[in-house]
Amino acid sequence: MDVRQRVLDRLHKEALAENEERDWIRTGRIPCSDCGTLVRTETLETLPAHNCTARQRARREREAADRATER
């Protein structure tokens, strides 16, 4: 990856983070980076419990089942 592309990728990531933060300020919700669930939180330091591990496990099981049926 060349320097120009790395700079563009970094700027894009920063813009996405700013959008998420702006949405959190407006709505009080932010997506969990692990499972994607929108979680209501008062701070960005930690997220409240929201069954993240169970959601990730279920997603992996669904993906594995989908791959198995494709074969």
TIMI-2910 file (N, C-alpha, C, CB; in pm, 1 decimal, decimal comma, always signed):
<rs>
+----------+----------+----------+----------+----------+----------+----------+----------+----------+----------+----------+----------+------+
!      n_x !      n_y !      n_z !     ca_x !     ca_y !     ca_z !      c_x !      c_y !      c_z !     cb_x !     cb_y !     cb_z ! resn !
+----------+----------+----------+----------+----------+----------+----------+----------+----------+----------+----------+----------+------+
!    +85,8 !   -117,5 !     +0,0 !     +0,0 !     +0,0 !     +0,0 !    +90,4 !   +123,8 !     +0,0 !    -97,6 !     -0,2 !   +123,8 !  Met !
!    +61,9 !   +215,6 !    -87,0 !   +145,2 !   +334,8 !    -95,6 !   +105,3 !   +437,5 !    +11,2 !   +134,8 !   +396,9 !   -235,7 !  Asp !
!   +185,9 !   +538,5 !    +25,8 !   +166,7 !   +640,3 !   +129,0 !    +33,2 !   +712,6 !   +111,4 !   +282,0 !   +741,4 !   +126,0 !  Val !
!     +0,3 !   +744,8 !    -11,6 !   -125,7 !   +816,7 !    -37,2 !   -245,3 !   +735,4 !    +11,6 !   -140,9 !   +847,9 !   -188,1 !  Arg !
!   -245,4 !   +606,4 !    -19,0 !   -356,9 !   +520,9 !    +21,3 !   -363,9 !   +506,5 !   +173,0 !   -344,1 !   +383,4 !    -43,7 !  Gln !
!   -247,3 !   +496,2 !   +238,9 !   -246,0 !   +486,7 !   +385,9 !   -303,1 !   +612,4 !   +448,9 !   -103,2 !   +462,7 !   +437,5 !  Arg !
!   -268,3 !   +728,1 !   +395,0 !   -319,9 !   +854,9 !   +447,6 !   -471,1 !   +861,5 !   +428,2 !   -251,1 !   +975,5 !   +378,3 !  Val !
!   -518,8 !   +823,9 !   +311,1 !   -662,6 !   +824,7 !   +285,2 !   -736,6 !   +728,0 !   +377,4 !   -690,1 !   +789,0 !   +139,2 !  Leu !
!   -679,4 !   +609,7 !   +399,1 !   -741,1 !   +511,8 !   +489,4 !   -748,3 !   +565,6 !   +631,8 !   -662,6 !   +379,6 !   +487,1 !  Asp !
!   -641,0 !   +630,2 !   +677,2 !   -639,8 !   +686,3 !   +812,4 !   -744,4 !   +796,1 !   +826,7 !   -500,8 !   +741,3 !   +846,5 !  Arg !
!   -753,1 !   +884,1 !   +727,0 !   -853,0 !   +991,7 !   +730,2 !   -994,5 !   +935,0 !   +731,3 !   -835,0 !  +1085,3 !   +609,7 !  Leu !
!  -1016,5 !   +829,0 !   +655,8 !  -1148,4 !   +765,7 !   +652,3 !  -1183,8 !   +706,7 !   +789,2 !  -1152,4 !   +655,6 !   +544,0 !  His !
!  -1089,2 !   +638,5 !   +852,7 !  -1113,5 !   +582,2 !   +986,2 !  -1145,1 !   +692,0 !  +1087,0 !   -991,6 !   +501,1 !  +1033,4 !  Lys !
!  -1070,4 !   +801,5 !  +1080,2 !  -1094,6 !   +912,7 !  +1171,7 !  -1233,4 !   +972,7 !  +1150,0 !   -987,3 !  +1020,5 !  +1154,0 !  Glu !
!  -1274,5 !   +985,4 !  +1025,3 !  -1407,2 !  +1040,5 !   +995,8 !  -1516,5 !   +948,7 !  +1048,6 !  -1424,7 !  +1061,7 !   +844,4 !  Ala !
!  -1498,8 !   +817,6 !  +1033,1 !  -1598,0 !   +723,2 !  +1085,1 !  -1607,7 !   +733,2 !  +1236,7 !  -1562,8 !   +579,4 !  +1043,8 !  Leu !
!  -1493,8 !   +744,4 !  +1304,0 !  -1493,7 !   +755,6 !  +1450,3 !  -1563,8 !   +884,2 !  +1493,3 !  -1348,9 !   +752,3 !  +1505,4 !  Ala !
!  -1537,9 !   +993,3 !  +1423,2 !  -1603,8 !  +1119,8 !  +1456,7 !  -1754,9 !  +1110,4 !  +1436,9 !  -1546,8 !  +1233,8 !  +1371,6 !  Glu !
!  -1797,9 !  +1042,4 !  +1331,5 !  -1941,2 !  +1025,6 !  +1307,0 !  -2006,1 !   +944,6 !  +1418,6 !  -1965,0 !   +957,3 !  +1171,5 !  Asn !
!  -1941,0 !   +836,4 !  +1461,3 !  -1994,9 !   +754,9 !  +1570,2 !  -2003,9 !   +836,0 !  +1698,5 !  -1908,4 !   +630,2 !  +1592,4 !  Glu !
!  -1900,7 !   +914,3 !  +1725,9 !  -1901,1 !   +995,7 !  +1847,0 !  -2010,7 !  +1101,6 !  +1840,8 !  -1764,4 !  +1062,1 !  +1867,5 !  Glu !
!  -2029,3 !  +1163,1 !  +1726,1 !  -2134,6 !  +1263,7 !  +1709,5 !  -2272,3 !  +1199,4 !  +1729,4 !  -2125,5 !  +1330,0 !  +1569,3 !  Arg !
!  -2290,7 !  +1080,2 !  +1672,9 !  -2417,4 !  +1009,7 !  +1691,1 !  -2439,9 !   +975,4 !  +1838,0 !  -2420,5 !   +882,2 !  +1606,0 !  Asp !
!  -2333,7 !   +935,0 !  +1907,9 !  -2345,6 !   +902,4 !  +2050,4 !  -2387,8 !  +1026,2 !  +2129,7 !  -2211,8 !   +846,5 !  +2105,0 !  Trp !
!  -2329,6 !  +1140,7 !  +2099,3 !  -2365,3 !  +1264,5 !  +2169,6 !  -2513,2 !  +1295,8 !  +2146,7 !  -2276,4 !  +1383,3 !  +2121,7 !  Ile !
!  -2561,4 !  +1272,8 !  +2025,7 !  -2700,4 !  +1303,3 !  +1991,0 !  -2799,4 !  +1201,3 !  +2047,5 !  -2715,1 !  +1309,9 !  +1840,6 !  Arg !
!  -2764,1 !  +1070,0 !  +2040,1 !  -2861,0 !   +965,2 !  +2074,6 !  -2832,1 !   +892,0 !  +2204,1 !  -2867,2 !   +866,2 !  +1965,1 !  Thr !
!  -2706,9 !   +898,4 !  +2251,8 !  -2669,4 !   +821,3 !  +2370,3 !  -2637,4 !   +676,6 !  +2339,2 !  -2779,3 !   +826,9 !  +2471,8 !  Gly !
!  -2632,2 !   +641,5 !  +2211,5 !  -2602,4 !   +504,4 !  +2170,1 !  -2477,7 !   +502,2 !  +2082,1 !  -2722,7 !   +442,4 !  +2095,0 !  Arg !
!  -2402,9 !   +391,8 !  +2094,7 !  -2284,5 !   +373,5 !  +2011,0 !  -2274,6 !   +225,6 !  +1976,4 !  -2154,2 !   +424,0 !  +2083,1 !  Ile !
!  -2228,3 !   +192,0 !  +1855,3 !  -2217,1 !    +50,6 !  +1820,0 !  -2099,1 !    -15,5 !  +1890,8 !  -2202,5 !    +35,0 !  +1668,9 !  Pro !
!  -2121,5 !   -136,3 !  +1940,2 !  -2013,0 !   -215,8 !  +1997,3 !  -1922,5 !   -258,1 !  +1882,4 !  -2067,6 !   -340,8 !  +2076,7 !  Cys !
!  -1793,2 !   -238,1 !  +1897,0 !  -1701,7 !   -271,6 !  +1787,8 !  -1684,4 !   -422,1 !  +1771,3 !  -1566,6 !   -207,2 !  +1811,5 !  Ser !
!  -1724,3 !   -500,8 !  +1871,3 !  -1710,0 !   -646,1 !  +1861,9 !  -1831,7 !   -713,1 !  +1799,4 !  -1685,5 !   -704,3 !  +1999,0 !  Asp !
!  -1951,8 !   -673,7 !  +1841,8 !  -2071,9 !   -743,9 !  +1793,8 !  -2161,5 !   -657,0 !  +1707,5 !  -2151,3 !   -795,4 !  +1910,7 !  Cys !
!  -2141,1 !   -524,4 !  +1705,9 !  -2218,6 !   -436,5 !  +1620,0 !  -2348,7 !   -386,1 !  +1679,8 !  -2248,0 !   -505,9 !  +1495,0 !  Gly !
!  -2383,7 !   -431,7 !  +1798,7 !  -2508,5 !   -390,5 !  +1861,7 !  -2500,2 !   -245,4 !  +1906,1 !  -2541,2 !   -480,8 !  +1980,9 !  Thr !
!  -2605,7 !   -168,6 !  +1882,3 !  -2611,8 !    -32,0 !  +1933,5 !  -2642,3 !    -38,0 !  +2082,2 !  -2719,0 !    +52,6 !  +1857,7 !  Leu !
!  -2554,0 !    +19,3 !  +2162,3 !  -2564,3 !    +11,1 !  +2307,8 !  -2581,3 !   +151,2 !  +2364,5 !  -2439,4 !    -58,2 !  +2368,9 !  Val !
!  -2677,3 !   +166,4 !  +2454,4 !  -2696,2 !   +295,3 !  +2522,4 !  -2594,4 !   +302,8 !  +2636,3 !  -2844,6 !   +311,4 !  +2576,9 !  Arg !
!  -2517,9 !   +410,8 !  +2638,5 !  -2416,6 !   +428,7 !  +2741,7 !  -2401,0 !   +577,1 !  +2773,4 !  -2281,4 !   +367,9 !  +2697,2 !  Thr !
!  -2357,2 !   +604,7 !  +2894,7 !  -2337,4 !   +743,8 !  +2934,0 !  -2193,7 !   +789,4 !  +2914,3 !  -2377,4 !   +763,1 !  +3078,2 !  Glu !
!  -2100,7 !   +694,5 !  +2902,4 !  -1961,0 !   +729,8 !  +2876,7 !  -1908,7 !   +642,0 !  +2764,1 !  -1873,6 !   +713,4 !  +3005,3 !  Thr !
!  -1800,4 !   +686,0 !  +2702,6 !  -1738,0 !   +606,1 !  +2597,8 !  -1624,9 !   +519,7 !  +2652,7 !  -1685,5 !   +696,5 !  +2487,4 !  Leu !
!  -1606,3 !   +521,1 !  +2783,9 !  -1497,9 !   +443,4 !  +2842,6 !  -1528,8 !   +295,0 !  +2845,6 !  -1469,0 !   +492,0 !  +2982,0 !  Glu !
!  -1649,3 !   +258,3 !  +2886,7 !  -1689,5 !   +118,1 !  +2889,9 !  -1834,2 !   +106,6 !  +2845,1 !  -1670,9 !    +57,9 !  +3031,3 !  Thr !
!  -1867,2 !     -8,2 !  +2791,2 !  -2004,6 !    -34,4 !  +2751,1 !  -2071,6 !   -122,3 !  +2856,3 !  -2009,9 !   -101,5 !  +2611,3 !  Leu !
!  -2200,4 !   -103,8 !  +2878,4 !  -2271,0 !   -189,8 !  +2972,7 !  -2284,1 !   -330,9 !  +2915,1 !  -2410,4 !   -131,5 !  +3005,8 !  Pro !
!  -2316,0 !   -425,6 !  +3001,2 !  -2335,8 !   -563,8 !  +2956,2 !  -2446,7 !   -568,3 !  +2852,1 !  -2369,8 !   -656,9 !  +3075,8 !  Ala !
!  -2421,2 !   -638,6 !  +2741,8 !  -2521,4 !   -648,9 !  +2636,2 !  -2512,3 !   -782,4 !  +2561,8 !  -2505,7 !   -533,4 !  +2538,0 !  His !
!  -2467,7 !   -886,6 !  +2632,3 !  -2456,8 !  -1022,5 !  +2575,8 !  -2366,2 !  -1027,9 !  +2453,6 !  -2594,6 !  -1074,7 !  +2538,4 !  Asn !
!  -2261,1 !   -950,3 !  +2455,1 !  -2170,2 !   -941,2 !  +2340,9 !  -2110,0 !  -1077,6 !  +2307,2 !  -2058,5 !   -840,1 !  +2369,8 !  Cys !
!  -2062,6 !  -1149,6 !  +2407,6 !  -1999,0 !  -1278,8 !  +2384,0 !  -2098,6 !  -1376,0 !  +2321,7 !  -1942,6 !  -1336,5 !  +2515,3 !  Thr !
!  -2220,3 !  -1378,8 !  +2373,4 !  -2322,5 !  -1468,4 !  +2318,8 !  -2357,1 !  -1429,9 !  +2175,1 !  -2449,1 !  -1465,6 !  +2406,5 !  Ala !
!  -2364,2 !  -1301,4 !  +2146,6 !  -2395,0 !  -1256,3 !  +2010,9 !  -2283,8 !  -1296,4 !  +1913,7 !  -2415,5 !  -1103,6 !  +2008,4 !  Arg !
!  -2157,5 !  -1281,3 !  +1956,7 !  -2045,6 !  -1318,4 !  +1870,9 !  -2045,9 !  -1468,8 !  +1845,0 !  -1912,4 !  -1275,2 !  +1934,3 !  Gln !
!  -2072,3 !  -1548,6 !  +1949,2 !  -2077,1 !  -1693,9 !  +1934,4 !  -2188,8 !  -1732,9 !  +1837,4 !  -2098,3 !  -1762,2 !  +2072,1 !  Arg !
!  -2306,5 !  -1673,4 !  +1852,9 !  -2418,7 !  -1704,1 !  +1764,2 !  -2385,4 !  -1666,7 !  +1620,0 !  -2545,6 !  -1630,2 !  +1810,2 !  Ala !
!  -2319,8 !  -1552,2 !  +1599,8 !  -2281,6 !  -1511,2 !  +1465,1 !  -2183,3 !  -1610,5 !  +1403,2 !  -2220,4 !  -1370,8 !  +1467,5 !  Arg !
!  -2083,6 !  -1654,9 !  +1482,6 !  -1987,1 !  -1753,3 !  +1431,3 !  -2057,2 !  -1884,1 !  +1395,2 !  -1875,9 !  -1779,7 !  +1535,4 !  Arg !
!  -2152,2 !  -1926,8 !  +1478,7 !  -2225,1 !  -2051,0 !  +1450,8 !  -2309,7 !  -2037,7 !  +1324,8 !  -2314,1 !  -2089,0 !  +1570,0 !  Glu !
!  -2375,6 !  -1921,7 !  +1306,0 !  -2454,2 !  -1899,5 !  +1184,0 !  -2364,8 !  -1901,8 !  +1060,5 !  -2529,5 !  -1765,5 !  +1191,9 !  Arg !
!  -2248,6 !  -1835,7 !  +1070,2 !  -2157,6 !  -1831,8 !   +956,3 !  -2105,3 !  -1971,2 !   +923,0 !  -2040,8 !  -1737,3 !   +984,8 !  Glu !
!  -2075,1 !  -2050,4 !  +1027,3 !  -2028,3 !  -2186,5 !  +1004,8 !  -2137,3 !  -2271,5 !   +940,1 !  -1982,8 !  -2249,8 !  +1136,6 !  Ala !
!  -2261,0 !  -2254,4 !   +985,3 !  -2373,6 !  -2329,2 !   +927,4 !  -2394,1 !  -2288,9 !   +781,8 !  -2503,5 !  -2305,0 !  +1008,7 !  Ala !
!  -2382,4 !  -2159,2 !   +752,9 !  -2397,0 !  -2111,2 !   +615,0 !  -2288,4 !  -2170,9 !   +524,7 !  -2390,9 !  -1956,8 !   +610,8 !  Asp !
!  -2166,5 !  -2174,9 !   +575,3 !  -2057,1 !  -2232,3 !   +495,5 !  -2078,8 !  -2381,8 !   +472,0 !  -1921,7 !  -2209,1 !   +565,5 !  Arg !
!  -2132,5 !  -2450,0 !   +573,0 !  -2157,3 !  -2593,2 !   +561,6 !  -2264,7 !  -2622,8 !   +456,8 !  -2198,7 !  -2650,7 !   +697,2 !  Ala !
!  -2366,7 !  -2537,5 !   +450,0 !  -2474,6 !  -2561,3 !   +352,8 !  -2432,7 !  -2523,1 !   +211,1 !  -2599,7 !  -2482,6 !   +392,4 !  Thr !
!  -2331,8 !  -2437,1 !   +198,1 !  -2283,6 !  -2397,5 !    +66,0 !  -2205,9 !  -2509,9 !     -1,3 !  -2196,2 !  -2273,4 !    +76,9 !  Glu !
!  -2150,6 !  -2598,2 !    +75,7 !  -2067,1 !  -2705,8 !    +19,4 !  -2146,8 !  -2817,4 !    -36,7 !  -1975,1 !  -2760,1 !   +122,0 !  Arg !
+----------+----------+----------+----------+----------+----------+----------+----------+----------+----------+----------+----------+------+
</rs>
